[in-house]
């Protein structure tokens, strides 16, 4: 399993509410529509927690979110599947469409991204 992890923050002038609304609806629908073209098997969005309990938990540990607003994870069956999607004419067109949407709300120069092979050590969500 190969995963692309992207950490991003919103563009200056875009409120957290505007960012979250666009990311959770417009951008999510776009990724869902393009998932087959891009060989994406799973797509997960994670957002900065907004509750007092979460803020206190983070503060007590001295952690920082570096002003980042969201983490996106895209799963692929293999490195070959990822490479094929990101090099085909259809895949390149899909990536262009995604990039254009991201550029509306994401501070693109601050994006952090990497490709990783996932090593699940514990997963209690799958049952015993």
C-alpha positions in Angstrom: 0.0 0.0 0.0 1.4 3.4 -1.0 0.0 6.6 0.5 0.4 10.2 -0.5 0.1 12.5 2.5 -0.4 16.2 2.0 -0.4 18.8 4.7 -1.8 22.2 3.8 -2.9 25.6 5.2 -5.4 28.0 3.8 -4.5 31.0 1.7 -4.2 34.3 3.5 -7.7 35.9 3.5 -9.5 32.6 3.5 -11.3 31.9 6.8 -11.0 28.5 8.5 -14.7 28.1 7.9 -14.5 28.9 4.2 -11.5 26.6 3.9 -13.2 23.7 5.7 -16.5 24.1 3.7 -14.7 24.1 0.4 -12.3 21.3 1.3 -15.0 19.0 2.7 -17.5 19.6 -0.1 -16.2 21.0 -3.4 -12.7 19.5 -3.3 -13.9 16.2 -1.8 -16.4 15.8 -4.7 -13.7 16.6 -7.2 -11.3 14.0 -5.8 -14.1 11.5 -5.7 -15.0 12.1 -9.3 -11.4 11.8 -10.4 -10.5 8.8 -8.1 -10.8 6.2 -10.8 -8.7 8.2 -13.3 -6.0 8.7 -10.6 -6.2 5.1 -9.3 -7.1 6.3 -5.8 -8.4 3.5 -3.6 -9.0 5.5 -0.4 -9.2 9.2 0.3 -9.2 10.7 3.8 -9.4 14.3 5.0 -8.3 15.3 8.5 -8.9 18.7 10.0 -7.4 20.7 12.8 -9.5 20.1 16.0 -11.4 23.0 17.2 -12.6 22.0 20.7 -11.2 23.4 23.9 -10.3 19.8 25.0 -8.2 19.2 21.9 -6.6 22.7 22.2 -5.7 21.9 25.8 -4.4 18.5 24.9 -2.1 20.0 22.2 -1.0 22.8 24.4 -0.1 20.6 27.4 2.2 18.6 25.2 3.9 21.7 23.7 2.8 20.6 20.2 2.3 23.0 17.4 0.2 22.6 14.2 2.4 25.2 12.5 -0.7 26.9 11.4 -1.6 24.0 9.1 -5.3 23.4 8.6 -5.7 20.0 6.9 -4.1 16.6 6.2 -5.1 14.7 3.1 -4.3 11.0 2.5 -4.6 9.2 -0.8 -4.1 5.5 -0.9 -2.9 3.5 -4.0 -2.4 -0.2 -4.4 1.2 0.1 -5.4 3.9 2.5 -6.5 3.3 1.4 -10.1 -0.4 2.3 -9.8 0.5 5.7 -8.5 3.1 6.3 -11.2 0.7 5.1 -13.9 -2.0 7.5 -12.8 0.3 10.5 -12.5 1.9 10.0 -15.9 -1.1 9.2 -18.2 -2.6 12.1 -20.2 -5.9 11.6 -18.3 -4.1 11.6 -15.0 -2.2 14.7 -15.8 -5.5 16.4 -16.8 -7.0 15.3 -13.5 -4.1 16.6 -11.6 -4.3 20.0 -13.3 -8.0 20.2 -12.4 -7.2 19.3 -8.8 -4.4 21.9 -8.6 -6.6 24.6 -10.0 -9.2 24.0 -7.3 -6.6 23.7 -4.5 -5.0 27.0 -5.6 -8.4 28.8 -4.9 -8.1 28.1 -1.1 -4.7 26.6 -0.3 -1.5 28.5 0.3 0.4 26.4 -2.3 4.0 27.4 -1.4 3.5 26.1 2.1 2.2 22.6 1.1 4.1 19.7 2.6 3.7 16.3 0.8 5.4 13.0 0.7 4.8 9.5 -0.6 5.1 6.7 1.9 4.6 3.0 2.3 2.2 2.4 5.1 3.1 0.0 7.9 0.1 -0.6 10.1 1.3 -1.7 13.5 -2.1 -1.7 15.3 -5.6 -1.3 13.9 -8.4 -2.0 16.4 -11.0 -0.7 13.9 -10.7 -4.0 12.0 -11.8 -6.2 14.9 -9.8 -8.8 16.8 
